[in-house]
Amino acid sequence: MKTLFISLLILGHALGSKPVVNHPGAGGVSILTVNPEVSTIAWKAEKTTGSHLGTIKIQSGSLTMYCGQLSKGNVLIDMGSLSVTDLSAPDKQKLENNLRGDNFFDIEKFPQAKLEIVSVDHKSEKIHHFVTVLSNLTLHGITKQIVFTADVAKSDRTDFAGQADIVINRQDFSIATNNIKYNTFINKNIRLHVTLQARADQQISSL
């Protein structure tokens, strides 16, 4: 009888309890999904005779927000979408094929790149909207740690918008290092302008 009474109390408590609200309170954690339609990567590569411009599409990604601030995340980059925007046919297609080939990014072997956000320093965010991001970039099958400054336009538990100018050394990723001509006449730095927008897809209740 005593066991039955305790079981009824537990059942009554479960039936009468309030449902769990799937939204984080202050101090909570939320997961935002990167929107590839409005998130972009623009690149610039320089050489002794000039420069070239282009874009690469973001395939997918997610950002983890803690107390409405960026905490960590992952962004997958579709290297097969690499395009040149400052040339017209047939030079455009010729350069794109070369960049996608094994002289440069070898996208058949390495179709994706990945940016993993490891940690974020928010010391300047409240006043200047800048954060310092520590990340791991995997490109051309090589992972290197990079640090960059991001300009945060919007940051809360359900929305994020920001942009960053990132400079990477192609030699760190063994890009165009085997060809003497390319390695001599192409600047080692590749400049990336990244814009990210993300919105809540799923949320974890407050800690």
MARBA-3410 file (N, C-alpha, C, O; in Angstrom, 1 decimal):
207
0.8,-1.2,0.0,0.0,0.0,0.0,0.9,1.3,0.0,0.6,2.2,-0.7 ~ 1.9,1.2,0.8,2.8,2.4,0.9,3.5,2.6,-0.4,3.6,3.8,-0.9 ~ 3.9,1.5,-1.1,4.5,1.7,-2.4,3.6,2.2,-3.4,4.0,3.1,-4.2 ~ 2.3,1.8,-3.4,1.3,2.3,-4.3,1.1,3.8,-4.1,0.9,4.6,-5.0 ~ 1.0,4.2,-2.8,0.8,5.6,-2.5,1.9,6.5,-3.0,1.7,7.6,-3.6
3.2,6.0,-2.8,4.3,6.8,-3.3,4.3,6.9,-4.9,4.5,8.0,-5.4 ~ 3.9,5.8,-5.5,3.8,5.8,-7.0,2.8,6.8,-7.5,3.0,7.5,-8.5 ~ 1.6,6.9,-6.8,0.6,7.8,-7.2,1.0,9.2,-7.0,0.7,10.1,-7.8 ~ 1.8,9.5,-5.9,2.3,10.9,-5.7,3.2,11.3,-6.8,3.1,12.4,-7.3 ~ 4.1,10.4,-7.2,5.0,10.7,-8.3,4.3,10.9,-9.6,4.6,11.9,-10.3
3.3,10.1,-9.9,2.5,10.2,-11.1,1.7,11.5,-11.1,1.7,12.2,-12.1 ~ 1.1,11.9,-10.0,0.4,13.1,-9.9,1.3,14.3,-10.1,0.9,15.3,-10.7 ~ 2.5,14.3,-9.5,3.4,15.4,-9.7,3.8,15.5,-11.1,3.9,16.7,-11.6 ~ 4.1,14.4,-11.8,4.5,14.5,-13.2,3.3,15.0,-14.1,3.6,15.8,-15.0 ~ 2.1,14.6,-13.8,1.0,15.1,-14.6,0.7,16.6,-14.4,0.2,17.3,-15.3
0.9,17.0,-13.2,0.6,18.4,-12.8,1.8,19.4,-13.0,1.6,20.6,-12.9 ~ 3.0,18.9,-13.3,4.1,19.7,-13.5,4.0,20.5,-14.8,3.4,20.1,-15.8 ~ 4.7,21.7,-14.8,4.6,22.6,-16.0,5.6,22.0,-17.1,6.6,21.4,-16.8 ~ 5.2,22.1,-18.4,6.1,21.7,-19.4,7.4,22.5,-19.4,7.4,23.6,-19.0 ~ 8.5,21.8,-19.9,9.8,22.5,-20.0,9.8,23.5,-21.2,9.5,23.1,-22.3
10.1,24.7,-20.9,10.1,25.8,-21.9,11.5,25.7,-22.6,12.5,25.7,-22.0 ~ 11.5,25.5,-23.9,12.7,25.2,-24.7,13.4,26.5,-25.1,13.7,26.7,-26.3 ~ 13.5,27.5,-24.2,14.2,28.7,-24.4,15.1,29.0,-23.3,14.8,28.8,-22.1 ~ 16.3,29.4,-23.6,17.3,29.7,-22.5,16.9,31.0,-21.8,16.5,32.0,-22.4 ~ 17.1,31.0,-20.5,17.0,32.2,-19.7,18.3,33.0,-19.7,19.2,32.6,-20.5
18.4,34.0,-18.8,19.7,34.7,-18.7,20.7,33.7,-18.3,20.6,32.9,-17.4 ~ 21.8,33.7,-19.0,22.9,32.7,-18.7,22.7,31.4,-19.5,23.5,30.5,-19.2 ~ 21.8,31.4,-20.4,21.5,30.1,-21.1,22.3,30.0,-22.3,23.1,30.9,-22.7 ~ 22.2,28.8,-23.0,22.9,28.5,-24.2,21.9,28.3,-25.3,20.9,27.7,-25.1 ~ 22.2,28.9,-26.5,21.3,28.6,-27.7,22.2,28.3,-28.9,23.3,28.7,-29.0
21.6,27.5,-29.8,22.3,27.1,-31.0,21.6,27.8,-32.2,20.4,27.7,-32.4 ~ 22.4,28.5,-32.9,22.0,29.2,-34.1,22.5,28.5,-35.4,23.6,28.0,-35.4 ~ 21.6,28.5,-36.4,22.0,27.9,-37.7,22.4,29.0,-38.7,21.7,29.9,-38.9 ~ 23.6,28.8,-39.3,24.1,29.8,-40.2,23.2,29.7,-41.5,22.9,28.6,-42.0 ~ 22.9,30.8,-42.0,22.1,30.9,-43.2,23.0,31.1,-44.4,23.5,32.2,-44.6
23.2,30.0,-45.3,24.1,30.1,-46.4,23.6,31.1,-47.5,24.5,31.6,-48.3 ~ 22.4,31.4,-47.5,21.8,32.3,-48.5,22.3,33.8,-48.4,22.5,34.5,-49.3 ~ 22.6,34.2,-47.1,23.0,35.5,-46.9,24.4,35.6,-46.2,24.9,36.7,-45.9 ~ 25.0,34.5,-46.0,26.4,34.5,-45.5,27.3,34.3,-46.7,27.1,33.4,-47.5 ~ 28.4,35.0,-46.7,29.3,35.0,-47.9,30.8,35.0,-47.5,31.2,35.4,-46.4
31.6,34.6,-48.5,33.0,34.8,-48.4,33.5,35.4,-49.7,33.3,34.8,-50.8 ~ 34.2,36.5,-49.6,34.8,37.1,-50.8,36.3,37.0,-50.6,36.8,37.3,-49.5 ~ 37.0,36.7,-51.6,38.5,36.5,-51.5,39.2,37.5,-52.5,38.7,37.9,-53.5 ~ 40.4,37.7,-52.1,41.3,38.6,-53.0,42.7,38.0,-52.9,43.3,37.7,-51.8 ~ 43.3,37.7,-54.1,44.6,37.2,-54.2,45.4,38.1,-55.1,45.0,38.6,-56.1
46.6,38.4,-54.6,47.5,39.4,-55.3,48.7,38.7,-55.9,49.2,37.7,-55.4 ~ 49.1,39.3,-57.0,50.3,38.8,-57.7,51.2,40.0,-58.2,50.7,41.1,-58.0 ~ 52.3,39.8,-58.7,53.2,40.9,-59.1,52.6,41.7,-60.2,52.9,42.9,-60.3 ~ 51.7,41.2,-61.0,51.1,41.9,-62.1,49.7,42.4,-61.8,49.0,42.9,-62.7 ~ 49.2,42.3,-60.6,47.9,42.7,-60.3,47.2,41.8,-59.2,47.9,41.4,-58.3
45.9,41.6,-59.3,45.2,40.9,-58.3,43.9,40.3,-59.0,43.5,40.7,-60.1 ~ 43.3,39.3,-58.3,42.0,38.7,-58.7,41.1,38.7,-57.5,41.5,38.5,-56.3 ~ 39.8,38.8,-57.8,38.7,38.7,-56.8,37.8,37.6,-57.1,37.7,37.1,-58.2 ~ 37.1,37.1,-56.1,36.2,36.0,-56.3,35.4,35.8,-55.0,35.5,36.5,-54.0 ~ 34.6,34.7,-55.1,33.7,34.4,-53.9,33.8,32.8,-53.7,34.2,32.1,-54.6
33.4,32.4,-52.5,33.3,31.0,-52.1,32.0,30.9,-51.3,31.8,31.7,-50.4 ~ 31.2,29.9,-51.5,29.9,29.8,-50.8,30.1,29.0,-49.5,30.9,28.1,-49.4 ~ 29.4,29.5,-48.5,29.3,28.8,-47.2,28.2,27.7,-47.4,27.1,28.0,-47.8 ~ 28.6,26.5,-47.0,27.7,25.4,-47.2,26.7,25.2,-46.0,25.5,25.1,-46.2 ~ 27.2,25.3,-44.8,26.4,25.2,-43.6,27.2,25.6,-42.4,28.4,25.9,-42.5
26.5,25.6,-41.3,27.2,26.0,-40.1,26.3,26.2,-38.9,25.1,26.3,-39.1 ~ 26.9,26.2,-37.7,26.1,26.5,-36.5,27.0,27.3,-35.5,28.2,27.1,-35.5 ~ 26.3,28.1,-34.8,27.0,29.0,-33.8,26.4,28.7,-32.4,25.2,28.6,-32.3 ~ 27.2,28.6,-31.4,26.8,28.4,-30.0,26.8,29.8,-29.3,27.9,30.4,-29.3 ~ 25.7,30.2,-28.8,25.7,31.5,-28.1,25.5,31.2,-26.6,24.7,30.4,-26.2
26.3,31.9,-25.8,26.2,31.8,-24.3,25.9,33.2,-23.8,26.7,34.2,-24.0 ~ 24.8,33.3,-23.1,24.3,34.7,-22.6,24.2,35.7,-23.8,24.4,36.9,-23.6 ~ 23.8,35.2,-24.9,23.6,36.0,-26.1,24.9,36.5,-26.8,24.8,37.3,-27.7 ~ 26.0,35.9,-26.4,27.3,36.2,-27.0,27.8,34.9,-27.7,27.6,33.8,-27.2 ~ 28.5,35.2,-28.8,29.1,34.1,-29.6,30.2,33.4,-28.7,31.0,34.0,-28.1
30.1,32.0,-28.6,30.9,31.3,-27.8,31.8,30.3,-28.6,33.0,30.3,-28.4 ~ 31.2,29.6,-29.5,32.0,28.7,-30.4,31.1,28.4,-31.6,30.0,28.9,-31.7 ~ 31.6,27.6,-32.6,30.8,27.3,-33.8,31.6,26.6,-34.8,32.9,26.4,-34.7 ~ 30.9,26.2,-35.9,31.5,25.5,-37.0,30.9,26.0,-38.3,29.7,26.2,-38.4 ~ 31.8,26.2,-39.3,31.3,26.7,-40.6,31.9,25.8,-41.7,33.2,25.7,-41.7
31.1,25.2,-42.5,31.6,24.4,-43.6,31.6,25.2,-44.9,30.6,25.9,-45.2 ~ 32.7,25.2,-45.6,32.8,26.0,-46.8,32.9,25.1,-48.1,33.7,24.1,-48.1 ~ 32.1,25.4,-49.1,32.0,24.6,-50.3,33.1,25.1,-51.3,32.9,26.0,-52.0 ~ 34.3,24.4,-51.3,35.4,24.8,-52.2,35.0,24.6,-53.6,35.6,25.3,-54.5 ~ 34.1,23.8,-53.9,33.7,23.6,-55.3,33.0,24.8,-55.9,32.8,24.9,-57.1
32.5,25.7,-55.0,31.8,26.9,-55.5,32.7,28.1,-55.8,32.3,29.1,-56.1 ~ 34.0,27.8,-55.6,35.0,28.9,-55.8,34.8,29.5,-57.2,34.8,28.8,-58.2 ~ 34.7,30.8,-57.2,34.5,31.5,-58.5,35.3,32.8,-58.5,35.8,33.3,-57.5 ~ 35.6,33.2,-59.8,36.3,34.4,-60.1,35.3,35.5,-60.5,34.5,35.2,-61.4 ~ 35.4,36.7,-59.9,34.4,37.7,-60.3,34.9,38.9,-61.1,34.2,39.8,-61.5
36.3,39.0,-61.2,36.8,40.1,-61.9,37.2,39.8,-63.4,37.8,40.7,-64.0 ~ 36.9,38.6,-63.9,37.2,38.3,-65.2,35.9,37.8,-65.9,34.9,37.5,-65.3 ~ 35.9,37.9,-67.3,34.8,37.3,-68.1,35.3,36.2,-68.9,36.5,36.0,-69.0 ~ 34.4,35.4,-69.5,34.8,34.2,-70.3,35.6,34.7,-71.5,35.4,35.8,-72.0 ~ 36.6,33.9,-71.9,36.9,32.5,-71.4,38.0,32.5,-70.2,38.2,31.5,-69.6
38.5,33.7,-69.9,39.6,33.8,-68.9,39.0,33.4,-67.5,39.7,32.9,-66.7 ~ 37.8,33.8,-67.3,37.1,33.5,-66.0,37.2,31.9,-65.7,37.6,31.5,-64.7 ~ 36.7,31.2,-66.7,36.6,29.7,-66.6,38.0,29.1,-66.5,38.2,28.1,-65.7 ~ 38.9,29.7,-67.2,40.3,29.2,-67.2,40.9,29.3,-65.8,41.6,28.4,-65.3 ~ 40.8,30.5,-65.2,41.4,30.7,-63.9,40.6,29.9,-62.8,41.3,29.3,-61.9
39.3,29.8,-62.9,38.5,29.0,-62.0,39.0,27.5,-62.0,39.2,26.9,-61.0 ~ 39.1,27.0,-63.2,39.6,25.6,-63.3,41.0,25.4,-62.8,41.3,24.4,-62.1 ~ 41.8,26.4,-62.9,43.2,26.3,-62.4,43.2,26.3,-60.9,43.9,25.5,-60.2 ~ 42.4,27.2,-60.3,42.3,27.4,-58.9,41.7,26.1,-58.2,42.1,25.7,-57.1 ~ 40.7,25.5,-58.9,40.1,24.3,-58.4,40.9,23.1,-58.6,40.7,22.0,-57.9
41.9,23.1,-59.4,42.8,22.0,-59.7,43.9,21.8,-58.7,44.0,22.5,-57.7 ~ 44.7,20.8,-59.0,45.7,20.4,-58.0,46.9,21.3,-57.9,47.8,21.2,-57.0 ~ 47.0,22.3,-58.8,48.0,23.4,-58.6,47.7,24.3,-57.4,48.6,24.8,-56.8 ~ 46.4,24.3,-57.1,46.0,25.2,-56.0,45.2,24.5,-54.9,45.8,23.9,-54.0 ~ 43.8,24.5,-55.0,43.0,24.0,-53.9,42.6,22.6,-54.0,42.2,22.0,-53.0
42.8,22.0,-55.2,42.6,20.5,-55.4,41.2,20.1,-54.8,41.2,19.2,-53.9 ~ 40.2,20.7,-55.3,38.9,20.5,-54.7,38.3,19.1,-54.9,37.4,18.6,-54.2 ~ 38.8,18.4,-55.9,38.4,17.0,-56.1,38.8,16.1,-54.9,38.1,15.2,-54.4 ~ 40.0,16.5,-54.3,40.5,15.7,-53.2,40.0,16.4,-51.9,39.8,15.7,-50.9 ~ 39.9,17.7,-51.9,39.5,18.5,-50.7,38.3,19.4,-51.0,38.5,20.6,-51.1
37.1,18.8,-51.1,35.9,19.5,-51.5,35.4,20.5,-50.5,34.6,21.4,-50.8 ~ 35.8,20.4,-49.3,35.3,21.3,-48.2,36.5,21.9,-47.4,37.5,21.3,-47.3 ~ 36.2,23.1,-46.9,37.1,23.7,-45.9,36.2,23.9,-44.7,35.0,23.9,-44.8 ~ 36.9,24.0,-43.5,36.1,24.1,-42.3,36.7,25.2,-41.4,37.9,25.2,-41.1 ~ 35.9,26.0,-40.8,36.3,27.0,-39.8,35.7,26.6,-38.5,34.4,26.6,-38.4
36.5,26.3,-37.5,36.0,25.9,-36.2,36.3,27.0,-35.2,37.5,27.3,-35.0 ~ 35.3,27.7,-34.7,35.5,28.7,-33.7,35.7,28.1,-32.3,34.8,27.4,-31.8 ~ 36.9,28.3,-31.8,37.3,27.6,-30.5,36.9,28.5,-29.3,36.4,28.0,-28.3 ~ 37.2,29.8,-29.4,36.9,30.7,-28.3,36.8,32.1,-28.8,37.3,32.4,-29.9 ~ 36.1,32.9,-28.0,35.9,34.3,-28.4,36.1,35.3,-27.2,35.6,35.0,-26.1
36.9,36.3,-27.4,37.2,37.3,-26.4,36.3,38.5,-26.7,36.3,39.1,-27.7 ~ 35.5,38.8,-25.7,34.4,39.8,-25.9,34.8,41.2,-25.2,33.9,42.0,-25.0 ~ 36.0,41.4,-24.9,36.4,42.6,-24.1,36.0,43.9,-24.8,35.6,44.9,-24.1 ~ 36.1,43.9,-26.1,35.8,45.2,-26.8,34.4,45.2,-27.4,34.0,46.2,-28.1 ~ 33.5,44.2,-27.1,32.3,44.1,-27.8,31.3,45.2,-27.4,30.6,45.8,-28.3
31.1,45.5,-26.1,30.1,46.4,-25.7,30.3,47.8,-26.2,29.4,48.5,-26.6 ~ 31.6,48.3,-26.3,31.9,49.6,-26.8,32.1,49.7,-28.3,31.5,50.5,-29.0 ~ 32.9,48.8,-28.8,33.4,48.9,-30.2,32.7,47.8,-31.1,32.9,47.8,-32.3 ~ 32.0,46.9,-30.5,31.4,45.8,-31.3,32.4,44.8,-31.9,32.0,44.1,-32.8 ~ 33.6,44.8,-31.4,34.6,43.9,-31.9,34.9,42.8,-31.0,34.8,43.0,-29.7
35.1,41.6,-31.5,35.5,40.5,-30.7,36.7,39.8,-31.3,36.9,39.9,-32.6 ~ 37.5,39.2,-30.5,38.7,38.5,-31.0,38.4,37.0,-31.0,38.0,36.4,-30.0 ~ 38.5,36.4,-32.2,38.1,35.0,-32.4,39.4,34.1,-32.6,40.2,34.4,-33.5 ~ 39.4,33.1,-31.8,40.4,32.0,-32.0,39.8,30.9,-32.7,38.8,30.3,-32.2 ~ 40.4,30.5,-33.8,39.7,29.4,-34.6,40.8,28.4,-35.2,42.0,28.7,-35.2
40.2,27.3,-35.6,41.0,26.3,-36.4,40.5,26.3,-37.8,39.3,26.1,-38.0 ~ 41.3,26.6,-38.8,40.9,26.6,-40.2,41.5,25.3,-40.8,42.7,25.1,-40.8 ~ 40.6,24.5,-41.4,41.1,23.3,-42.1,40.9,23.6,-43.6,39.8,23.8,-44.1 ~ 42.0,23.7,-44.4,42.0,24.0,-45.8,43.0,23.2,-46.5,44.2,23.1,-46.0 ~ 42.6,22.6,-47.6,43.6,21.8,-48.4,44.1,20.6,-47.6,45.3,20.2,-47.8
43.3,20.1,-46.7,43.6,19.0,-45.9,44.6,19.3,-44.7,45.0,18.4,-44.0 ~ 44.8,20.6,-44.4,45.7,21.0,-43.4,45.0,21.9,-42.4,44.2,22.8,-42.8 ~ 45.1,21.7,-41.1,44.5,22.5,-40.1,45.5,23.4,-39.4,46.5,22.9,-38.9 ~ 45.2,24.7,-39.3,46.1,25.7,-38.7,45.2,26.6,-37.8,44.0,26.8,-38.1 ~ 45.8,27.0,-36.7,45.1,27.9,-35.8,45.3,29.3,-36.3,46.4,29.8,-36.7
44.2,30.1,-36.4,44.2,31.5,-36.8,43.4,32.3,-35.8,42.6,31.8,-35.1 ~ 43.8,33.6,-35.7,43.2,34.6,-34.8,42.8,35.8,-35.7,43.6,36.3,-36.5 ~ 41.5,36.2,-35.5,41.1,37.4,-36.3,40.1,38.2,-35.5,39.5,37.7,-34.5 ~ 39.9,39.4,-35.9,38.9,40.3,-35.2,37.6,40.3,-36.1,37.6,40.5,-37.3 ~ 36.5,40.2,-35.4,35.2,40.2,-36.0,34.4,41.4,-35.6,34.4,41.8,-34.4
33.6,42.0,-36.5,32.8,43.2,-36.2,31.4,42.6,-36.0,30.7,42.2,-37.0 ~ 30.8,42.7,-34.8,29.5,42.1,-34.5,28.4,43.2,-34.6,28.4,44.2,-33.9 ~ 27.5,43.0,-35.6,26.4,43.9,-35.8,25.2,43.5,-34.9,24.5,44.4,-34.5 ~ 25.0,42.2,-34.7,23.8,41.8,-33.9,24.2,40.5,-33.2,24.8,39.6,-33.8 ~ 23.9,40.4,-31.9,24.2,39.3,-31.2,23.2,39.1,-30.0,23.3,39.9,-29.1
22.4,38.1,-30.0,21.6,37.7,-28.9,21.3,36.2,-29.0,21.9,35.5,-29.7 ~ 20.3,35.8,-28.2,20.1,34.3,-28.1,19.4,33.7,-29.3,19.4,32.5,-29.5 ~ 18.9,34.6,-30.2,18.2,34.0,-31.4,18.8,34.5,-32.7,18.4,34.0,-33.8 ~ 19.6,35.5,-32.7,20.1,36.1,-33.9,21.6,36.5,-33.8,22.1,36.9,-32.7 ~ 22.3,36.3,-34.9,23.7,36.8,-34.9,24.0,37.3,-36.3,23.6,36.7,-37.3
24.7,38.4,-36.4,25.2,39.0,-37.7,26.6,39.6,-37.4,26.7,40.4,-36.5 ~ 27.5,39.2,-38.2,28.9,39.8,-38.0,29.7,39.6,-39.3,29.3,38.9,-40.2 ~ 30.8,40.3,-39.3,31.7,40.2,-40.5,33.2,40.3,-40.0,33.5,40.8,-38.9 ~ 34.1,39.8,-40.8,35.5,39.8,-40.4,36.4,39.8,-41.7,36.0,39.2,-42.7 ~ 37.5,40.4,-41.6,38.5,40.4,-42.6,39.6,39.5,-42.1,40.2,39.7,-41.0
39.9,38.4,-42.8,40.8,37.4,-42.4,41.9,37.3,-43.4,41.7,37.2,-44.6 ~ 43.2,37.3,-43.0,44.3,37.1,-43.9,45.0,35.7,-43.5,45.3,35.5,-42.4 ~ 45.1,34.8,-44.5,45.7,33.6,-44.3,46.9,33.4,-45.2,47.0,34.0,-46.3 ~ 47.9,32.7,-44.8,49.1,32.5,-45.6,48.9,31.2,-46.3,48.9,30.1,-45.7 ~ 48.9,31.2,-47.6,48.6,30.0,-48.4,49.7,29.0,-48.3,49.4,27.8,-48.4
50.9,29.4,-48.0,52.0,28.5,-47.8,51.8,27.6,-46.5,52.3,26.5,-46.5 ~ 51.1,28.2,-45.5,50.8,27.4,-44.3,49.9,26.2,-44.7,49.9,25.2,-44.0 ~ 49.2,26.3,-45.8,48.2,25.2,-46.2,48.7,24.5,-47.5,47.9,23.8,-48.1 ~ 50.0,24.7,-47.8,50.6,24.0,-49.0,49.8,24.3,-50.3,49.6,23.4,-51.1 ~ 49.4,25.5,-50.5,48.7,25.9,-51.7,49.6,26.7,-52.6,50.2,27.7,-52.3
49.7,26.1,-53.8,50.6,26.7,-54.9,52.0,26.8,-54.4,52.7,27.8,-54.7 ~ 52.5,25.8,-53.7,53.9,25.8,-53.2,54.8,24.9,-54.1,56.0,25.0,-54.0 ~ 54.2,24.0,-54.9,55.0,23.1,-55.7,55.4,23.6,-57.0,56.3,23.1,-57.7 ~ 54.7,24.7,-57.5,55.0,25.3,-58.7,55.8,26.5,-58.5,55.4,27.5,-57.9 ~ 57.0,26.5,-59.1,58.0,27.6,-58.8,57.4,29.0,-59.3,57.6,30.0,-58.6
56.8,29.0,-60.4,56.2,30.2,-61.0,55.2,30.8,-60.1,55.2,32.0,-59.7 ~ 54.2,29.9,-59.7,53.1,30.4,-58.8,53.7,30.8,-57.5,53.2,31.9,-56.9 ~ 54.6,30.1,-56.9,55.1,30.4,-55.6,55.9,31.6,-55.6,56.0,32.3,-54.5 ~ 56.5,32.0,-56.7,57.3,33.2,-56.8,56.5,34.4,-57.1,56.8,35.5,-56.5 ~ 55.5,34.4,-58.0,54.9,35.6,-58.4,53.5,35.8,-57.8,52.9,36.9,-57.9
53.0,34.9,-57.0,51.7,35.1,-56.3,52.0,35.4,-54.8,52.8,34.6,-54.2 ~ 51.4,36.4,-54.3,51.6,36.8,-52.9,51.1,35.7,-52.0,50.2,35.0,-52.3 ~ 51.9,35.5,-50.9,51.6,34.3,-50.0,50.3,34.6,-49.3,49.7,33.6,-48.8 ~ 49.8,35.8,-49.1,48.6,36.1,-48.4,47.4,36.1,-49.2,47.3,36.6,-50.3 ~ 46.3,35.4,-48.7,45.0,35.4,-49.3,44.1,36.2,-48.4,44.0,35.9,-47.2
43.4,37.2,-48.9,42.5,38.0,-48.0,41.1,37.5,-48.2,40.5,37.4,-49.3 ~ 40.4,37.3,-47.1,39.0,36.8,-47.0,38.2,37.8,-46.3,38.5,38.3,-45.2 ~ 37.0,38.2,-46.9,36.0,39.0,-46.2,34.8,38.1,-45.9,34.1,37.7,-46.9 ~ 34.6,37.8,-44.7,33.5,36.8,-44.3,32.4,37.5,-43.6,32.6,38.3,-42.7 ~ 31.2,37.3,-44.1,30.0,37.7,-43.4,29.1,36.5,-43.0,28.9,35.6,-43.8
28.7,36.6,-41.8,27.9,35.5,-41.2,26.6,36.0,-40.6,26.6,36.9,-39.9 ~ 25.5,35.3,-41.0,24.2,35.6,-40.4,23.6,34.2,-39.9,23.7,33.2,-40.7 ~ 23.1,34.2,-38.7,22.5,32.9,-38.2,21.3,33.2,-37.3,21.2,34.3,-36.7 ~ 20.4,32.3,-37.3,19.2,32.4,-36.5,19.0,31.1,-35.7,19.5,30.1,-36.0 ~ 18.1,31.2,-34.7,17.9,30.1,-33.8,17.2,29.0,-34.6,16.2,29.2,-35.3
17.7,27.8,-34.4,17.1,26.6,-35.0,16.6,25.7,-33.9,15.5,25.1,-34.0 ~ 17.5,25.5,-33.0,17.2,24.7,-31.8,17.8,25.4,-30.6,18.9,26.0,-30.7 ~ 17.2,25.3,-29.4,17.7,25.9,-28.3,17.8,25.0,-27.1,17.0,24.0,-27.0 ~ 18.8,25.2,-26.3,19.0,24.4,-25.1,18.6,25.2,-23.9,18.9,26.4,-23.8 ~ 17.9,24.6,-23.0,17.4,25.3,-21.8,18.5,25.9,-21.0,19.6,25.4,-21.1
18.2,26.9,-20.2,19.3,27.6,-19.4,20.0,26.6,-18.5,19.5,25.7,-18.0 ~ 21.3,27.0,-18.3,22.2,26.1,-17.4,21.8,26.3,-16.0,22.4,25.7,-15.1
END
